[in-house]
Each structure stands twice: as structure tokens, then as C-alpha cells.
Amino acid sequence: MSGLALIILFVVAIVVMILAISKFKIHPFISIMTVSLLLGLAAGIPPVNVSKDGVTIQGIANVIGAGFSGTFTSIGIVIILGALIGTILETTGAAFKLADIVIKIVTPKRPVLGIQLMGWVVSIPVFCDSGFVILDPIRKALVKRTRVSSVAMTAALSSGLYASHVFIPPTPGPIAAANTLGAGDSLLLVMGLGALVSIPALAGAFFYANYIGKKIKSGEDITDSQKSYEEIKAAYGKLPGAFLSLAPIIIPILLMAFGSIASFAKWQGALFTLCAFLGTPVIALAVGLVFALIQMAATSKSSQFYELTNETLKVVGPILFITAAGGVLGRIISASGMINYITGHSGILASAGIFFPFLLSAILKSAQGSSTVALTTTAGIVAPLLPGLGLDSPVRTALTVIAIGAGAMTVSHANDSYFWVVTNFGKLKPEQGYRVQTAITLVEGLCGMAGVFVLSLFLS
């Protein structure tokens, strides 16, 4: 099948999937898996493995299996451990303690801004998926504490995490893009420009979060409105102290930060090995879980751990399977050859100047789901074109990295694991997820690119 036909087929598949989920109420897992299978067959992926010119082409069953297992490999255990920590924080009342601390810092009138900025800081060293899982208990406690829309808080946290995830090293995507474009020795400049462009991106997302929070109610807005914050807090009795409340969250973040710093600074020997090991998200969250268990012991609730684990796994199961189904869709799209067609015809966009890397990255992001893949792939295509685009000065090359990052957040939808993390943890229906997560990433990406364009007028 030709490349153009593949793109049309992809658009039709996405429309069918959205209708199946929202209008016909077919479960997202079934909808995504069915659409992925049909899309793969229609795109010409062979039913079974075939050998062509000595190269084995995977059959559709293997492609689906690789997409499903790949998602579990990258984020499955992280979601389970993070959700279990969150459940413990809620059970012991630590989440409420943390909410009180946040309120004292940002004032009760600015919880949406507070959670957004918290997400922005946390995601500088931490992947946005992991960051959302880690910070979700604080978000939920703040919703109960302040009576602010749960949807607004979900959108704000998501956007805060996403901004630093695509704009600011040491997140792997921006680092890889900078190195590919030849800006590896100017990472401090990339970080500074990324932080600067985050301002319009976060501002646009902040206003949209408040807007959509008035239009949509999630499951949390409905169920959590029955009791006041003080009534819920009183039910816990004595709350754990500030350190014990914070440790299960802040220690994994610090460990992941040190892991990123060790890689970024190219440390050597035992120190690098230790930091890299403890900085792996799975290990860092496992350490966080140990501190959560200490917290349970301190509040005399250790006997509930078995039951809490059971309940957490029941809740996390659907999230994992839907997220893995999104991974299948992304893998099917990659195997279909559509990405190769897009990258092979990128010259059509080359006249767009600084907008070229943004547009190409946005197309790749929307097509295959991964922001990191969009960042790295776009950087590889753009690198030889920098002189022709007038983007080969050190500052403009660094600005190109940020433009690619803005595209890499535009947009998050069903083939993106982050979409399902935000949607499910935020208790949003899939159709609501498009109005919240997909729309806010569009706003954020466009505002970020507007910031890049303004800077490009003054920087050379």
C-alpha cells in the first residue's frame, strides 16, 4: 500500500476507534486492539512471519505481541509500584498531610497552579508517566482539600509534567535530540531555552485546565463531593509526620534525578553504577515502597498491606491493559511503513523554517505516540538540513531542539501510554480524555511553538 493511502487509512482507523469507544461504548481495550489488528492487515503486515531477501518480516501476531509486552516492560511495574505507594499514602493519611504542605506554599487560592508547577519541577529528572503516578495522591488530596475541579487538577498536573519532559534535559528525549543536532556541548543553553519556552506553554495549559475543569466532571468530582476535607481528614486520626509523608515520593524522585545526573555528567566506576541502578524508575519506586511500608508501620496499619495490595492490583489491571493496547497501536503504525513514508517526504515541509522541525515532530508524535521517538527521529531528519533552514548557529540549533520538543507534545491521544495514565488515574472517560489530555497537549504545544517563534525573531 502506498504511503499516502496509509496515512488516509490511519486517519480512518483513529476515527473508527474514537466512535467505537465514545458512541458505541465498546471497551477501550477491545476497541484499540481490534482497530490495531484491522489496520495492520489492511496496511499489508503479513499474517505470519515471512522471509524476504534474507530478512525476516514479523507477522502481525508478533507485532501485536511486541507492542503489548514492550509497554509492560517500559512502564508496567512502574505503574503498579507507583499506584501501591499512592494507595498507602491515602490509607495512612500521608497524602492529606502533603496536601496541607502544598497549600501552605501556594495558598489555598492557587492549587491548580501549584500542582502544575510541582509537575514541571518533578518531570525534569523523571519521565512524565512515572511523575503522574507518583504525584497523583497529592493531586487527589488537594482536590478534596480545596474543592477545586478534579479535571482542572488532572489537566494541570499532566501539562506541568509534559512541559519539562519534552523541553528540558536531562530527560532522554531532549538530550538525544541535542546530541544528534550537534548541540550536545550546549546543553545548558538548551535547558535555559527549554525553561523559557515552558512559560508560554504552561500559561496556555493553565488557562485551558481552568476552562475545561468547568465543562467536565470526572468520577472524582462526583464521588468526592459527599464529605468535606476536614471530615475525611478526621477519619484518619493521627497523621504521619512531614518527613514520613514525603519520603515515599521525594526519595524516588531524588534517586532518579541522581541517575540522570550520573549519565548526564558521564560519571565512571562504582558511583555511576550505584546511581544508575538506584535511578532506574523500577528500583527507585521500590525504594519508595519500602519507605511507604515504614509509614504504615508508624501509623499501626501494617496489617492492611495484603488487602491494599490486592485492591491496588484490581484497580491497576485495567489501566495496564489499556495502556498496553495503545502500545500495540503504535507498534502497528511503525511496522506499516507509514513513518518511513513521512520521513522520506519531509522535504515538502522544509520551506517552513523554524516551523519545519515542529511540524515534522508533531506529525510523528501523533502518528506513533511516543514523544521520545518523535524527538529523536525528527532530530535525525533535521540535522543535515540545518544550514539550508538557516538554523545552524549554536543558539538557533538549540532553539531547534525546543521546537522539536513542542512538536513532540502535539498531541497525546490513544496511541500514547501517557494518555491512558492521565485518563485512568484522573477517572476520565475516554471521550473526556480527548477533550482534556489531547486538547491540552495541543494548546501546550502550540503555545510552546509560539514562544519558540518569538525567540527566533531575536536570537541568531
Buried (B, 14 or more C-beta within 10 A) or exposed (E): BEBEBBBEBBEEBBEBBBEBBBEEEBBBBEBBBBBBBBBBEBBEBBEEEEEEEEEEBBBBBBBBBBBBBBBBEBBBBBBBBBBBBBBBBBBBBBBBBBBBBBBEEBEBEBBBBBBBBBBBBBBBBBBBBBBBBBBBBBBBBBBBBBBBBBBBBBBBBBBBBBBBBBBBBBBBBBBBBBBBBBBBEBBEBBBEBBBBBBEBBBBBBBEBBBBBBEEBBBEBBEEBEEEEBEEBBEEBEEBBEEEBBBBBBBBBBBBBBBBBBBBEEEBEEEEBEBBBEBBBBEBBBBBBBEBBBBBBEBBEBEEBBEEBBEBBEEEBEBBBBBBBBBBBBBBBBBBBBBBEBBBEEBEEBBEEBBBBBBBBBBBBBBBBBBBBBBBBBBBBBBBEBBEEBEBBEEBBBBBBBBBBBBBBBBBBBBBBBBBBBBBBBBBBBBBBBBBBBBBBBBBBBBBBBBBBBEBBEEEE
